[in-house]
Amino acid sequence: MKYGIFLVLVLSLLTLNALALSSPSNDNTELENNNNEPIGINICIDFIPYTHKELSNYSDTIVIGTVKEILPPRWNTADGKQPNKLLYKLDYPDDIIYTDIVISVDEYLKNPLSSEEIIVRVTGGTIGDFSMTTDADPSFNAGEKVLLYLRKDANPNTKDIGSEHFIVTDFYRGKYTLTEDGKAITPDETVTLEELLSTINQTDNNTNGTEASDNKETANKEAANKETVGKQEGFGSTIQSKRIPFMSSFWVLAAVFGAVPIVRRRQ
């Protein structure tokens, strides 16, 4: 009877081990999301807050306009599809989901362009069951009236993808939502539109110190990029493995050989 119980125990351990080996593992298969909600990855970015004057100085163009359309998000790959990588191997800033925002321009406040529409690119978006967000890039709503400080996209991972586009200077601090009562609002402050226009006009009329401003902008961008890479959070996933707790063959055999002397002693 003792041997019978012992054999049942060993067979149970071997069965559990076989089930564990046969179940999918995150180590050698792509992660799957069986939940209805998208897998969420949030990128934490530290950046240097600019003053109103610096926002104006460091921008290639400044516009007042309306959000005409928010285009579908895309990956920064040649075909716009998800990279052929495991989830935990996605590497920011090489692997990015971006969203293009079409702005209908009402007025150029700095360096006017011939186009009546411009494209503003932000990091983040949801594709299928995968979502990428940042705590720094601004969000947009269709029909929203905005004042935008914009600069050309210098990110090597996105600048040559698609048509000509801009990014918001100093992340969300360079996007102001305009209200009917003359206010300009960001998550950090509320000012009047007149105040912003006054700063922009003063900067535009001031031609001295341009080279020094460009040097400062370059230094700030480099510092911000270093902070972005250095402070980014590790990727997180809502996926939970359904794998049975794994017991290796080594431990099964160890249990068998360890139990044999015990049974003999009792006999």
trRosetta pair geometry for C-beta under 8 A, 3 or more apart (Angstrom, degrees):
i j d omega theta_ij theta_ji phi_ij phi_ji
1 4 5.4 -50 -148 31 34 116
1 5 6.6 33 155 -16 65 101
2 5 6.0 -54 -152 36 32 108
2 6 6.3 33 150 -20 65 109
2 263 5.9 149 144 -144 123 104
2 266 7.0 -171 -142 94 159 135
2 267 7.6 -157 63 -68 157 94
3 6 5.4 -55 -146 38 34 116
3 7 6.3 35 156 -21 67 104
3 263 7.2 89 -84 -169 66 147
4 7 5.9 -54 -148 34 29 108
4 8 6.5 29 154 -18 63 105
5 8 5.8 -54 -150 35 32 112
5 9 6.4 36 151 -22 64 105
6 9 5.7 -55 -155 32 31 115
6 10 6.5 28 152 -17 65 105
6 259 6.1 160 -145 144 110 134
6 263 6.0 -9 -77 -80 152 144
7 10 5.7 -53 -147 37 34 110
7 11 6.2 33 155 -17 67 106
8 11 5.8 -56 -146 39 30 110
8 12 6.3 34 154 -23 64 106
9 12 5.8 -56 -152 32 29 113
9 13 6.6 27 153 -16 63 105
9 259 7.5 172 93 -124 139 169
10 13 5.8 -56 -152 36 32 110
10 14 6.4 30 153 -16 66 107
10 252 7.7 97 -154 -177 73 94
10 255 7.5 172 -107 105 75 107
10 256 5.6 60 -118 -99 119 100
10 259 7.8 -142 -68 50 101 151
11 14 5.6 -55 -146 39 33 111
11 15 6.2 37 154 -24 66 105
12 15 5.7 -53 -148 33 30 112
12 16 6.5 29 155 -16 64 104
13 16 5.9 -54 -150 36 31 110
13 17 6.4 32 152 -20 64 108
13 247 6.7 -88 -166 106 87 150
13 252 5.0 157 138 -127 119 97
13 255 6.2 -148 -134 74 172 150
14 17 5.6 -56 -149 36 32 114
14 18 6.4 34 154 -21 66 105
14 252 6.1 99 -82 -162 64 147
15 18 5.8 -54 -149 34 31 110
15 19 6.5 30 154 -17 65 105
16 19 5.8 -55 -149 37 32 110
16 20 6.4 32 154 -20 65 106
16 244 6.6 -145 -165 146 80 136
16 245 7.9 -10 174 74 119 80
16 247 6.0 40 110 30 112 123
17 20 5.7 -55 -150 34 31 112
17 21 6.5 28 154 -17 65 106
17 246 7.8 67 -130 -162 61 59
17 247 5.2 -85 -88 78 87 90
17 248 7.3 74 -136 -161 114 9
17 249 6.3 108 -179 -79 148 61
17 252 5.5 -44 -48 -54 152 142
18 21 5.8 -56 -148 37 32 109
18 22 6.3 23 157 -15 66 111
19 22 5.9 -63 -144 40 30 106
19 23 6.4 32 158 -28 66 106
19 244 5.2 26 115 29 108 157
20 23 6.0 -53 -147 26 30 110
20 243 6.7 66 -146 177 75 93
20 244 4.6 -112 -87 79 77 101
20 245 7.0 -59 -101 93 129 31
20 246 4.4 145 178 -110 141 66
20 247 6.6 140 10 25 158 63
21 246 7.8 98 -62 -133 57 99
23 242 7.2 -128 -175 101 130 81
23 243 4.9 152 112 -126 131 71
23 244 5.8 137 0 10 152 89
24 29 5.1 -57 -164 39 106 154
24 32 8.0 25 116 10 158 121
24 243 7.1 -117 77 -80 55 96
25 28 5.6 46 76 28 105 86
25 29 6.4 123 66 15 53 98
25 241 7.9 17 -141 -145 46 130
25 243 6.2 55 -102 -95 63 145
26 29 7.0 -84 -116 59 24 77
26 31 6.0 25 -131 -88 96 88
26 88 8.0 65 167 -5 115 131
26 239 8.0 136 -103 119 126 132
26 241 5.7 -88 -30 -91 117 121
26 243 7.7 -104 -11 -22 86 135
29 32 8.0 -22 130 -22 111 99
30 86 5.8 -155 -117 -110 63 70
30 87 7.4 104 -166 -20 75 85
31 39 7.9 96 116 -107 123 156
31 86 6.5 91 -7 -164 92 83
31 87 4.4 -47 36 6 133 128
31 88 7.4 99 -26 -18 137 87
31 237 6.6 -25 158 -170 160 163
31 239 5.1 -175 -179 25 118 177
32 239 7.2 127 74 -130 39 130
33 38 7.5 27 157 -152 166 34
33 39 5.0 -125 -82 -50 142 104
33 129 4.8 -170 71 143 139 137
33 130 7.9 175 -7 -70 149 68
33 238 7.3 56 -130 74 107 95
33 239 5.8 -101 -95 -85 70 99
35 238 6.4 -57 31 116 151 124
37 40 7.8 -24 143 -33 107 103
37 238 6.9 -15 91 79 111 166
38 126 5.4 -107 -73 -142 169 113
38 128 7.6 126 -118 105 102 51
38 129 5.1 -179 -120 -171 64 45
38 130 5.9 -163 -167 -62 104 3
38 131 3.9 94 117 -21 139 108
39 87 6.9 -75 154 -135 158 142
39 129 6.0 63 -3 137 87 83
39 130 5.2 -17 54 -113 101 61
39 131 6.6 177 77 26 47 75
39 237 5.4 -14 -160 -141 112 84
39 238 5.8 -155 -126 31 62 92
39 239 6.5 -6 -112 -37 116 95
40 131 5.1 -19 -105 73 63 111
40 133 7.2 -14 -160 12 92 110
40 236 7.1 -12 95 91 79 96
40 237 7.7 155 56 -125 54 37
40 238 6.2 60 23 -26 89 111
41 90 7.4 -46 -114 86 171 141
41 130 7.7 1 5 -173 109 86
41 131 7.0 171 27 91 67 59
41 132 5.1 -18 71 -109 101 71
41 133 7.4 163 87 27 52 65
41 235 5.2 -23 -131 -145 117 86
41 236 6.3 158 -115 50 60 64
41 237 7.4 -9 -73 -78 86 65
42 132 7.9 157 -89 -161 31 49
42 133 5.0 -22 -111 73 76 94
42 134 7.0 141 -166 -101 65 28
42 135 6.8 53 178 -39 110 91
42 233 6.6 15 94 57 80 140
42 236 7.2 -9 29 38 82 114
43 92 5.3 171 -113 -141 131 174
43 123 7.1 -48 52 133 142 135
43 132 7.0 23 -14 -175 108 93
43 133 7.2 -170 21 95 75 43
43 134 4.5 -31 68 -101 97 84
43 135 7.5 -146 87 6 54 74
43 232 5.7 -26 -159 -144 85 101
43 233 6.6 -169 -136 39 35 90
44 134 7.6 167 -83 -152 18 70
44 135 5.7 11 -121 20 60 124
44 231 6.1 -97 111 135 99 93
44 232 6.0 154 61 -137 72 40
44 233 4.4 78 10 -22 111 104
45 134 5.7 14 -2 -170 120 117
45 135 6.4 -175 33 59 78 80
45 136 4.0 -56 68 -16 123 143
45 171 7.1 166 101 -91 134 150
45 227 7.6 88 -174 114 63 93
45 228 4.9 -1 -139 -122 93 86
45 231 6.9 115 -136 84 27 112
45 232 7.0 9 -83 -91 62 78
46 224 7.7 -151 105 -144 66 64
46 227 4.1 -96 82 159 105 121
46 228 6.8 -150 49 -75 64 46
46 230 8.0 -43 38 73 123 91
46 231 4.5 55 -1 39 113 165
47 136 5.9 100 -5 -141 128 135
47 170 6.5 153 142 -153 133 63
47 171 5.5 143 37 -2 164 131
47 224 4.8 32 -132 -141 77 113
47 227 6.7 169 -83 84 39 135
47 228 7.2 27 -74 -67 84 93
48 170 7.4 -85 82 -125 66 98
48 220 5.2 -108 56 -160 151 103
48 223 6.4 51 -38 94 131 118
48 224 5.5 -102 4 -75 94 102
48 227 7.9 138 -38 14 80 153
49 170 7.0 81 -139 -169 37 126
49 173 6.0 148 -137 -81 76 167
49 188 7.7 -172 -131 -173 129 174
50 54 3.8 -137 -164 95 101 118
50 55 4.7 137 112 -59 130 72
50 58 6.6 -111 -120 25 154 136
50 169 7.2 -31 25 143 156 103
50 170 4.5 -108 9 -81 117 155
50 173 6.3 154 41 113 85 136
50 174 7.6 34 47 -70 129 92
50 220 7.9 77 -82 168 99 159
51 54 4.7 94 48 9 74 102
51 55 7.0 -128 95 -8 39 86
52 55 5.6 -50 -150 31 31 115
52 56 6.6 28 153 -15 62 105
52 191 7.9 -37 -82 39 134 177
52 195 7.4 -91 -120 141 166 94
52 196 6.4 -139 -148 -117 124 65
52 199 4.3 -35 136 -175 121 173
53 56 5.8 -58 -155 38 32 110
53 57 6.2 31 151 -20 67 109
53 199 5.7 -121 -76 -167 62 111
53 202 7.6 -52 -112 89 97 115
53 203 5.9 162 -147 -77 71 118
54 57 5.4 -52 -140 38 35 113
54 58 5.8 17 167 -7 70 113
54 170 7.8 86 113 -55 104 144
54 216 8.0 -95 -132 118 106 127
55 58 6.5 -67 -139 44 20 97
55 59 6.3 23 161 -30 60 116
55 149 4.6 -84 173 -102 100 171
55 169 5.7 132 -151 108 73 130
55 170 6.1 -80 -105 17 88 138
55 173 7.1 -130 -92 126 124 97
55 174 5.7 171 -145 -108 112 85
56 59 6.1 -61 -146 25 25 113
56 62 6.7 -20 -124 -55 73 147
56 110 6.9 159 -158 -59 83 154
56 149 6.9 -104 -80 -120 41 122
56 199 5.9 -169 -26 133 144 96
56 200 5.1 -172 -115 -109 131 62
56 203 4.0 134 121 44 136 167
56 204 7.5 -94 176 -44 123 74
57 203 5.8 -125 -65 -155 69 130
57 213 4.5 -112 -179 -169 129 137
57 217 7.0 -152 121 -63 98 118
58 149 7.7 56 77 164 82 124
58 151 6.6 -45 142 -66 78 138
58 169 5.6 142 100 -154 101 130
58 170 7.4 91 81 -36 138 102
58 213 7.3 -140 -68 166 67 100
58 217 4.4 158 -117 -116 99 120
58 220 7.5 -62 -106 66 149 137
59 62 5.4 73 115 -62 148 88
59 110 6.4 96 99 77 111 148
59 149 4.2 -113 -81 -172 143 86
59 150 5.8 77 -158 53 105 37
59 151 5.5 -125 -134 -60 49 84
59 169 4.7 -86 -87 -38 90 153
59 174 7.2 151 -86 -148 119 128
60 110 8.0 161 127 114 28 112
60 111 6.2 -74 159 63 59 157
60 150 6.3 -62 55 107 86 74
60 151 4.6 112 -3 -127 98 57
60 152 5.4 48 -14 -21 163 82
60 166 7.1 -147 59 -124 119 118
61 108 6.5 -50 -170 -149 108 103
61 110 5.5 -180 -146 89 43 84
61 111 4.5 -105 -96 75 82 106
61 112 7.6 119 -141 -87 114 21
61 113 6.5 -12 -118 -26 159 107
61 118 7.9 -162 91 -104 142 167
61 150 5.2 -18 69 68 80 106
61 151 8.0 158 25 -88 63 37
61 166 7.0 -95 49 -98 106 155
62 108 7.3 113 77 -168 56 59
62 109 4.2 -52 97 69 106 106
62 110 4.1 61 21 21 98 109
62 111 7.8 100 14 35 67 84
62 147 7.3 13 178 179 95 87
62 148 6.9 -178 -151 90 55 52
62 149 5.4 -16 -108 -107 93 59
62 150 6.8 169 -91 21 39 79
62 200 5.9 -133 90 -133 164 133
63 103 6.7 111 102 132 143 140
63 105 5.0 -74 -161 -128 132 102
63 106 7.8 127 174 43 88 64
63 107 6.9 157 -158 85 63 50
63 108 5.6 -35 -103 -106 80 56
63 109 6.6 -173 -91 11 23 86
63 118 6.7 171 -17 28 166 139
63 147 7.4 -173 94 -148 44 50
63 148 5.4 -4 57 55 85 96
63 150 6.8 6 9 2 100 126
64 105 7.6 95 74 -159 46 65
64 106 5.1 -55 104 64 89 106
64 107 4.6 11 48 53 106 97
64 109 6.6 79 -17 -34 91 111
64 145 7.8 9 -177 -179 86 87
64 146 7.4 -176 -147 95 50 46
64 147 5.1 -21 -99 -101 77 77
64 148 8.0 165 -88 16 30 71
64 178 7.2 36 -147 -32 102 154
65 103 4.4 87 102 169 144 101
65 104 5.4 174 -172 84 107 47
65 105 4.4 -61 -88 -107 128 39
65 106 5.1 172 -101 3 53 79
65 107 7.6 -162 -62 33 68 54
65 118 7.7 176 -5 35 170 99
65 145 7.8 -165 107 -148 28 56
65 146 6.3 -18 67 63 67 84
65 148 7.2 -34 34 11 101 114
66 103 7.1 148 71 -159 33 66
66 104 4.9 -16 60 59 88 103
66 106 6.8 74 -14 -36 87 109
66 143 6.6 -20 -176 -152 107 32
66 144 7.0 160 -155 79 62 39
66 145 5.6 -31 -99 -98 78 60
66 146 7.3 139 -106 18 27 79
67 70 7.0 12 174 -54 116 87
67 101 6.1 -52 -136 -175 98 112
67 102 7.5 101 -166 76 56 58
67 103 6.3 -43 -101 -104 47 68
67 104 7.9 35 118 17 1 83
67 140 5.0 160 -114 176 146 114
67 141 6.3 135 63 83 155 40
67 142 5.5 -133 113 -123 110 30
67 143 6.2 -33 68 23 91 21
67 144 4.5 31 11 46 123 86
67 146 6.5 64 -41 -4 90 123
68 102 4.6 -64 67 108 105 101
68 103 6.5 149 5 -130 94 13
68 104 4.3 99 -56 -28 119 101
68 117 6.8 -45 16 -127 152 116
68 142 7.6 -15 145 -144 14 80
69 101 7.6 169 89 -160 51 48
69 102 4.1 17 53 42 91 123
69 142 6.9 21 -108 -116 31 103
70 99 6.6 4 -173 169 92 119
70 100 8.0 156 -160 89 47 49
70 101 5.7 -18 -110 -111 69 75
70 102 7.6 -137 -68 21 26 79
70 140 6.1 169 -90 91 114 112
70 142 6.0 -102 -7 -64 102 90
71 99 6.7 168 70 -169 74 69
71 100 4.4 0 43 69 129 94
71 101 7.3 -143 12 -78 84 26
71 102 6.7 92 -36 -25 99 98
72 99 7.8 -113 141 -128 20 84
72 125 7.9 104 170 -174 47 141
73 97 5.2 26 171 175 123 106
73 98 6.8 169 -152 86 78 29
73 99 4.6 -47 -95 -82 80 88
73 124 7.5 -85 -118 120 133 43
73 125 2.6 157 -102 147 146 152
73 126 6.3 129 25 45 148 34
73 127 5.4 -121 92 -57 111 93
74 80 3.9 -55 -157 -150 111 104
74 97 7.1 168 85 -151 27 66
74 98 6.3 -23 63 62 76 77
74 99 7.8 140 16 -91 66 44
74 100 7.9 7 17 -7 110 100
74 125 7.7 23 12 75 34 157
74 127 7.5 91 -109 -82 23 136
75 80 5.6 132 48 -173 73 39
75 81 5.9 -27 36 102 130 13
75 82 5.5 162 -54 -89 154 36
75 83 6.6 -164 178 -30 145 73
75 95 7.4 -24 -158 -165 105 76
75 96 7.2 140 -154 83 57 46
75 97 5.8 -44 -92 -96 58 66
75 127 6.9 -67 -41 7 89 168
76 95 7.3 -177 49 -147 101 33
76 96 4.6 33 -4 60 127 92
76 97 7.7 -142 -16 -86 80 20
76 98 6.1 64 -62 -2 96 114
76 157 5.3 60 138 156 156 90
76 158 5.2 -82 -118 -88 132 80
76 161 5.8 -134 -144 -30 79 164
77 80 6.2 -149 65 -50 81 12
77 81 5.9 -61 68 55 136 55
77 82 7.6 64 0 149 143 4
77 83 5.8 170 -71 -76 131 73
82 127 6.8 178 -60 102 98 135
82 128 7.7 -60 -35 29 130 133
82 130 6.7 89 -97 34 133 160
83 90 6.8 141 55 -108 125 86
83 95 5.3 -82 2 -122 143 118
85 89 4.5 -126 176 87 113 111
85 90 5.8 143 96 -71 132 64
85 95 7.1 -88 38 -92 146 155
86 89 4.6 78 62 8 84 110
86 90 7.9 -127 95 -25 48 73
87 90 6.2 -34 -167 -5 39 111
87 235 7.0 -169 152 140 81 142
87 237 5.8 64 137 -83 144 141
87 239 7.5 124 50 6 165 142
88 235 6.1 -179 -129 76 52 127
88 237 7.4 -79 -71 -17 83 132
90 95 4.5 -114 -160 85 85 151
90 235 6.0 103 67 -85 100 157
91 94 4.8 20 91 41 97 114
91 95 5.6 98 51 10 53 105
92 95 6.5 -81 -74 60 49 72
92 96 6.7 87 -123 -81 80 80
92 232 5.7 -158 87 -166 122 154
92 235 7.9 146 -6 -69 104 97
93 96 6.1 10 -168 -59 67 118
93 155 6.8 -107 156 -155 138 119
93 157 5.7 -171 136 16 92 152
93 228 7.2 27 -49 134 126 125
93 229 7.3 -79 -9 -88 104 86
94 157 5.9 -163 -132 -106 36 138
96 123 5.8 -75 -163 -133 116 100
96 132 7.3 178 -159 131 50 161
96 157 5.9 107 8 127 126 131
96 158 6.3 -57 74 -61 145 117
97 123 7.2 98 78 -169 59 63
97 124 6.3 25 92 -154 98 13
97 125 4.6 -132 145 53 116 94
97 126 7.8 77 156 -62 158 16
97 127 6.1 -154 -126 -7 131 116
97 130 7.6 172 -57 118 146 104
97 132 4.2 146 35 39 119 131
98 121 5.4 6 177 -173 126 103
98 122 6.8 159 -157 83 76 37
98 123 5.7 -51 -103 -107 75 46
98 124 7.4 44 -119 30 36 37
98 125 6.8 30 118 0 10 126
98 158 5.8 99 -47 -128 158 137
98 161 7.9 128 47 85 144 138
99 121 7.3 156 79 -152 40 58
99 122 5.5 -18 61 64 90 88
99 123 8.0 89 18 -176 78 5
99 124 6.3 -43 3 81 113 65
99 125 4.3 142 -55 -69 109 123
100 119 5.1 -14 -168 -169 111 113
100 120 7.3 141 -159 72 57 40
100 121 5.4 -28 -100 -97 70 75
100 162 6.8 -141 -69 161 146 168
100 165 6.4 -92 -127 -119 107 146
101 119 6.9 141 69 -160 46 58
101 120 4.5 -25 63 65 104 94
101 121 7.5 -173 17 -79 77 25
101 122 6.7 36 -14 -1 115 106
101 140 4.9 68 -120 38 145 166
102 117 5.9 -4 -172 -174 93 119
102 118 7.9 159 -153 82 50 34
102 119 6.0 -29 -97 -101 58 72
103 117 6.6 156 79 -156 51 65
103 118 5.2 -16 59 63 104 80
103 119 7.4 173 15 -94 83 20
103 120 5.7 51 -21 -9 121 112
103 146 7.2 -83 -129 61 120 121
103 148 6.9 -72 -117 8 165 150
104 116 6.8 0 -154 147 69 86
104 117 5.7 -31 -102 -101 52 86
105 108 6.4 18 177 -58 133 78
105 113 7.9 140 -11 58 175 100
105 115 7.3 98 14 109 136 73
105 116 5.7 -151 49 -170 96 44
105 117 6.4 -166 -1 -91 90 27
105 118 6.1 60 -50 0 118 99
108 111 7.0 -103 174 83 123 42
108 112 3.5 136 84 -106 152 78
108 113 6.5 163 -94 18 147 65
109 147 7.8 23 -5 -152 146 102
109 197 7.2 -124 -134 -123 135 74
109 200 5.1 -5 157 159 127 152
109 204 7.7 -132 155 -53 75 143
110 200 6.4 -121 -48 -168 110 108
110 203 7.9 -22 -97 95 133 111
110 204 5.8 -146 -106 -91 92 114
113 118 6.9 95 56 -77 148 117
115 118 6.0 119 98 -70 126 72
118 150 7.4 65 133 166 148 177
118 165 7.5 126 172 -134 79 52
118 166 6.2 10 162 10 124 117
119 162 7.6 -112 123 134 162 129
119 163 6.3 106 12 83 150 103
119 164 7.1 139 40 96 110 55
119 165 4.0 -61 95 -111 106 94
119 166 7.1 149 86 22 56 69
120 140 7.7 124 82 -55 126 151
120 148 6.6 -90 -91 -164 148 159
120 150 6.6 -107 -108 -112 102 123
120 165 6.7 156 -100 -172 14 94
120 166 5.5 -34 -108 74 66 87
120 167 7.0 109 -163 -116 73 27
120 168 6.4 48 -168 -53 121 84
121 153 6.0 10 49 -79 133 139
121 158 6.5 173 146 154 152 134
121 165 4.7 69 -26 143 111 139
121 166 7.1 170 16 79 82 33
121 167 5.5 -51 67 -86 85 78
122 137 4.3 128 -165 176 101 130
122 138 6.4 -111 -109 59 140 64
122 139 7.8 163 142 -94 169 36
122 140 7.4 173 -4 -7 146 109
122 167 7.3 127 -86 -138 49 82
122 168 7.0 13 -89 3 94 112
123 132 7.3 -78 162 127 83 114
123 134 5.2 47 92 -11 114 135
123 137 5.0 -177 46 -39 80 152
124 132 5.3 -145 -125 105 53 78
124 133 4.8 51 -134 -117 123 43
124 134 5.5 -122 -57 7 117 83
124 137 5.8 -168 1 65 121 140
125 131 7.5 -131 116 -142 31 62
125 132 6.4 8 47 55 53 88
126 130 7.0 166 -153 88 60 45
126 131 4.3 -16 -102 -102 89 87
126 132 7.8 176 -81 22 46 58
127 130 5.5 -15 68 65 78 96
127 131 8.0 165 23 -83 53 43
134 137 4.8 76 66 9 122 98
136 171 4.0 -66 165 -148 92 151
136 172 6.3 -155 176 -7 43 96
137 168 7.3 125 -147 41 70 121
137 171 5.8 -101 -87 -149 37 88
137 172 6.6 101 154 -55 15 85
138 168 5.6 17 13 27 120 171
138 171 6.8 149 -31 164 78 60
138 172 4.0 134 -77 -114 79 73
138 174 7.6 -119 -27 65 133 70
138 175 3.9 18 -88 33 173 150
139 172 7.9 5 3 -112 63 114
140 144 6.1 -152 -165 42 71 140
140 146 7.5 -46 -125 -50 98 152
140 175 7.8 -102 -79 -167 87 149
141 144 4.4 101 66 -42 83 121
144 177 6.1 -63 -176 -128 113 99
145 177 7.0 91 77 -166 65 62
145 178 4.3 -75 118 64 105 103
145 179 7.8 161 69 -72 120 20
146 175 6.1 -27 -161 -166 125 85
146 176 6.4 140 -161 77 68 53
146 177 5.9 -41 -101 -103 75 47
146 178 6.3 -175 -98 1 17 93
147 175 7.9 152 79 -159 53 40
147 176 4.3 -9 57 62 97 111
147 178 5.8 91 -20 -53 93 111
147 184 5.9 -28 29 -133 131 124
147 193 7.1 153 -37 -128 147 92
147 196 6.2 96 125 127 161 157
148 168 6.2 -95 -158 -115 99 91
148 174 6.6 53 -163 141 60 87
148 175 5.7 -1 -111 -111 79 70
148 176 7.6 -155 -70 29 40 71
149 168 6.7 76 73 -165 69 69
149 169 4.0 -68 121 42 104 122
149 170 7.1 12 87 30 131 100
149 174 3.8 -103 60 -159 104 102
149 175 7.7 -120 30 -61 75 43
150 166 3.9 32 -180 154 121 146
150 167 7.0 147 -151 73 75 29
150 168 6.3 -55 -101 -107 65 42
150 169 6.2 -143 -93 -21 10 92
150 174 7.3 142 -66 150 41 131
151 154 7.8 -26 130 -15 109 102
151 166 6.4 142 71 -160 22 96
151 167 6.3 -29 68 63 74 78
151 169 5.0 90 -11 -80 105 91
152 159 7.6 54 154 -139 88 111
152 166 6.2 -70 -97 -114 35 72
152 167 7.8 31 138 19 15 83
153 158 5.9 -85 172 101 137 98
153 159 4.4 -178 113 -107 98 76
153 165 5.9 22 -12 89 130 89
153 166 6.6 -176 -34 -141 82 22
153 167 4.9 101 -91 -21 80 106
154 159 6.1 15 -133 -81 13 140
154 221 7.5 29 61 180 147 145
155 158 4.7 23 89 37 118 96
155 159 5.5 164 64 -39 57 91
155 167 7.6 74 -6 -38 112 152
156 159 6.3 -36 -103 18 24 113
156 160 7.9 4 -160 1 50 104
158 161 5.4 -67 -156 30 51 118
162 165 6.4 26 98 -19 117 129
168 171 6.3 63 94 -149 107 14
168 172 7.2 50 111 -87 146 25
168 174 4.3 165 169 80 88 115
168 175 5.1 -33 -141 -47 146 101
169 173 8.0 -72 107 85 70 82
169 174 3.9 150 68 -109 70 155
170 173 4.4 -54 124 68 113 109
170 174 4.6 128 55 -39 85 105
171 174 6.8 126 62 15 26 97
172 175 5.8 -65 -155 38 49 107
172 186 6.3 134 143 -163 86 106
172 187 6.0 12 138 15 137 116
172 188 8.0 128 107 -10 105 103
173 186 5.9 63 -128 -175 46 160
173 188 6.4 -8 -105 24 91 136
175 186 6.7 122 79 -110 61 98
176 184 4.0 7 175 -178 135 100
176 185 6.3 124 -162 49 74 33
176 186 5.7 -64 -100 -53 65 88
176 191 7.9 -58 -132 51 136 97
176 196 6.7 -100 3 -82 171 163
177 184 7.2 150 69 -158 40 50
177 185 4.8 -33 61 63 94 94
177 186 7.5 149 11 -77 81 42
178 183 7.3 158 -152 84 46 51
178 184 5.7 -18 -97 -101 68 72
178 185 7.9 174 -79 17 21 79
178 193 6.2 46 -129 -84 106 124
179 182 7.1 -36 79 36 82 23
179 183 4.4 9 38 54 119 95
179 184 7.8 -148 11 -70 80 29
179 185 6.7 51 -26 -9 110 117
182 192 5.7 3 141 -151 99 89
182 193 5.3 -113 -168 19 67 108
182 194 7.1 8 -179 -17 116 94
183 190 5.7 -11 -170 -172 119 100
183 191 7.4 142 -158 81 68 30
183 192 6.4 -66 -109 -107 48 49
183 193 7.1 140 173 -28 2 83
184 190 7.3 155 77 -157 47 52
184 191 5.3 -24 63 71 98 80
184 192 6.7 63 11 154 93 12
184 193 5.0 123 -41 -80 109 63
184 195 7.6 -135 33 57 125 97
184 196 5.4 2 28 -16 168 140
185 189 7.7 -161 -144 98 48 48
185 190 5.0 -6 -107 -109 81 83
186 189 5.6 23 53 47 98 71
186 190 7.9 -162 33 -73 57 47
191 195 4.8 -96 167 66 116 139
191 196 6.3 120 102 -43 126 92
192 195 4.7 105 62 -4 82 100
192 196 7.5 -153 97 0 50 82
193 196 5.8 -56 -155 38 40 109
193 197 6.1 38 151 -19 71 108
194 197 5.7 -57 -144 40 31 111
194 198 6.2 36 156 -24 65 106
195 198 5.8 -53 -150 32 28 113
195 199 6.7 26 154 -16 62 105
196 199 5.8 -57 -152 36 33 110
196 200 6.3 31 153 -19 67 108
197 200 5.6 -55 -145 38 32 112
197 201 6.2 31 157 -19 67 107
198 201 5.9 -55 -146 37 28 108
198 202 6.4 27 156 -18 63 107
199 202 5.8 -56 -148 37 30 111
199 203 6.3 26 156 -16 65 109
200 203 5.9 -58 -148 39 29 109
200 204 6.1 28 155 -21 66 110
201 204 5.7 -54 -142 37 30 111
201 205 6.3 22 161 -14 64 110
202 205 6.1 -64 -148 40 26 105
202 206 6.2 21 157 -19 64 113
203 206 5.8 -62 -144 37 29 108
206 209 7.4 -13 149 43 110 102
207 210 6.4 -29 -174 -38 54 119
209 212 4.7 -50 -165 43 78 117
209 213 5.8 84 135 -27 86 97
210 213 5.7 -58 -152 35 32 112
210 214 6.4 33 153 -20 66 104
211 214 5.7 -51 -150 33 33 112
211 215 6.5 34 152 -19 65 103
212 215 5.7 -53 -151 35 33 112
212 216 6.4 32 152 -18 65 105
213 216 5.6 -55 -148 37 33 110
213 217 6.2 37 152 -23 66 104
214 217 5.5 -51 -148 33 32 114
214 218 6.4 33 154 -20 64 103
215 218 5.8 -52 -150 34 32 111
215 219 6.4 30 153 -16 65 106
216 219 5.7 -55 -148 39 33 110
216 220 6.1 31 154 -18 67 108
217 220 5.8 -58 -146 39 29 109
217 221 6.2 29 156 -20 65 107
218 221 5.8 -55 -146 35 28 110
218 222 6.4 27 156 -17 64 106
219 222 5.9 -56 -149 37 29 109
219 223 6.3 28 153 -17 64 108
220 223 5.6 -55 -146 39 32 111
220 224 6.1 32 154 -20 66 106
221 224 5.6 -54 -145 37 30 111
221 225 6.2 32 155 -21 64 105
222 225 5.7 -52 -147 35 30 111
222 226 6.4 31 154 -18 63 104
223 226 5.7 -54 -150 36 32 111
223 227 6.3 32 152 -19 65 106
224 227 5.6 -54 -148 37 33 112
224 228 6.2 40 151 -27 65 103
225 228 5.4 -48 -148 30 32 116
225 229 6.6 24 157 -11 65 103
226 229 6.1 -58 -150 40 31 103
226 230 5.8 20 157 -12 67 117
227 230 5.7 -63 -136 47 28 105
227 231 5.4 1 173 0 69 120
228 231 6.7 -66 -129 46 15 92
228 232 6.4 35 164 -54 57 100
229 232 6.2 -37 -147 -5 25 115
233 236 7.4 -25 136 -20 119 105
243 246 6.9 -10 148 -47 119 98
247 251 5.4 -104 -175 76 86 127
247 252 6.2 102 133 -55 109 90
248 251 5.3 95 62 9 77 96
248 252 7.3 -137 104 -4 43 89
249 252 5.4 -54 -149 36 39 115
249 253 6.2 36 156 -17 71 104
250 253 6.1 -60 -153 38 27 106
250 254 6.3 28 151 -20 64 109
251 254 5.3 -49 -142 36 36 116
251 255 6.3 41 155 -23 65 101
252 255 5.8 -54 -154 32 30 111
252 256 6.6 31 149 -20 63 104
253 256 5.5 -52 -150 33 36 114
253 257 6.3 25 158 -10 69 106
254 257 6.2 -59 -143 43 29 102
254 258 5.9 28 157 -19 64 114
255 258 5.7 -60 -142 41 26 111
255 259 6.2 25 159 -22 63 110
256 259 6.1 -64 -152 33 25 107
256 260 6.9 34 153 -32 62 100
257 260 5.9 -39 -151 14 35 117
258 261 7.1 -57 -167 31 35 100
258 262 7.2 29 145 -14 64 113
259 262 5.4 -61 -156 38 44 116
259 263 6.2 43 152 -22 76 104
260 263 6.0 -58 -151 34 30 108
260 264 6.5 28 155 -18 65 108
261 264 5.6 -56 -147 38 35 113
261 265 6.3 37 156 -23 68 104
262 265 5.9 -54 -150 32 29 110
262 266 6.6 27 154 -17 63 106
263 266 5.9 -58 -154 36 31 110
263 267 6.6 32 151 -20 65 105
264 267 5.7 -57 -153 34 33 112
